[in-house]
Amino acid sequence: MALNLDKNLKAFYSISEVAKMFEVNESTLRYWETEFPNLKPRTLGNSKIRQYAEKDIETVRIIHSLVKVRGFKISSAKKILARNPKGVDKKVEVLDKLISIRSELQALKKQLDYLQ
């Protein structure tokens, strides 16, 4: 078994860490947990402290993309996820890549404008 040298890799993330990742409130994540049955972070005992695994974070990323980035209502996002969850995941992945490329191009444009 290979040793994982990535020091940033964690098994679980707190709700506040996940909220910061996606720039949403913790209450938004709690609400999404009630609306999307496939988003169920584990909780510790009676304290109800949420622990988000990588799978949960991936689900949050898809929900965030549908609701916050693409502007779907919760009901529409639920229907889309129910119909074709794998297809949505691929589309979100492509959209994230395109947004990243756009940001890089905008940064390059600023650098070119500065040189002129």
C-alpha positions in Angstrom: 0.0 0.0 0.0 1.4 3.4 -1.0 1.9 6.1 1.5 -0.2 9.2 0.9 2.0 12.3 1.2 -0.8 14.8 0.7 -0.9 16.6 4.1 -4.1 18.5 3.1 -6.1 15.3 2.6 -8.6 14.8 5.4 -11.1 12.0 6.0 -13.8 14.3 7.2 -14.5 18.0 7.1 -16.7 20.1 9.5 -19.7 22.0 8.3 -17.9 25.3 8.7 -15.1 24.1 6.5 -17.5 22.9 3.8 -19.4 26.2 4.0 -16.2 28.1 3.5 -15.3 25.9 0.5 -18.5 26.9 -1.3 -19.0 30.3 0.2 -22.4 29.5 1.6 -23.8 29.7 5.1 -23.9 26.6 7.4 -27.7 27.0 7.5 -27.7 26.6 3.7 -25.9 23.3 4.0 -28.3 22.1 6.8 -31.2 23.0 4.5 -29.8 21.1 1.6 -29.4 18.1 3.8 -33.2 18.2 4.4 -34.0 18.6 0.7 -31.5 16.2 -1.0 -31.7 12.7 0.3 -28.2 11.8 -1.1 -26.6 14.5 1.1 -26.2 12.8 4.5 -23.0 13.6 6.3 -22.2 11.4 9.3 -22.9 12.7 12.8 -21.1 12.0 16.0 -23.2 10.5 18.7 -25.8 12.7 20.4 -23.9 15.9 19.7 -25.1 15.9 16.0 -21.7 17.3 14.9 -21.6 16.8 11.1 -18.7 15.3 9.4 -18.5 15.6 5.6 -16.6 12.9 3.7 -15.3 13.5 0.2 -18.5 11.9 -1.2 -20.6 14.4 0.7 -18.4 17.3 -0.5 -18.9 16.1 -4.1 -22.6 16.1 -3.6 -22.5 19.6 -2.2 -20.5 20.7 -5.2 -23.1 19.4 -7.6 -26.0 20.9 -5.6 -24.1 24.2 -5.4 -23.5 24.2 -9.1 -27.1 23.6 -9.9 -28.6 26.0 -7.3 -26.1 28.8 -6.9 -24.1 28.8 -10.2 -26.8 27.8 -12.7 -29.7 29.3 -10.8 -32.0 26.3 -10.6 -34.7 26.2 -7.9 -34.4 23.5 -5.3 -37.3 21.5 -6.7 -35.8 21.6 -10.2 -32.3 20.6 -8.9 -33.9 17.7 -7.0 -35.6 16.5 -10.2 -32.4 16.8 -12.3 -30.4 14.8 -9.7 -33.1 12.1 -9.4 -33.3 11.6 -13.2 -29.6 11.5 -14.1 -27.1 11.9 -11.2 -24.1 10.7 -13.2 -24.9 13.0 -16.1 -25.3 16.0 -13.8 -21.9 15.2 -12.3 -20.2 15.2 -15.7 -21.9 18.5 -16.6 -20.9 20.1 -13.3 -17.3 18.9 -13.9 -17.3 20.4 -17.4 -18.8 23.7 -16.1 -16.3 23.9 -13.3 -13.5 23.4 -15.9 -14.9 26.1 -18.2 -15.2 28.6 -15.3 -11.6 27.9 -14.4 -10.5 28.4 -18.0 -12.5 31.7 -18.2 -10.8 32.9 -15.0 -7.4 32.1 -16.4 -8.2 33.9 -19.7 -9.4 37.0 -17.8 -6.2 37.0 -15.8 -4.1 36.8 -19.0 -6.2 39.6 -20.6 -5.4 41.8 -17.6 -1.7 41.1 -17.9 -1.8 41.9 -21.7 -3.8 45.1 -21.0 -1.2 46.1 -18.5 1.7 45.6 -21.0 0.0 47.9 -23.6 
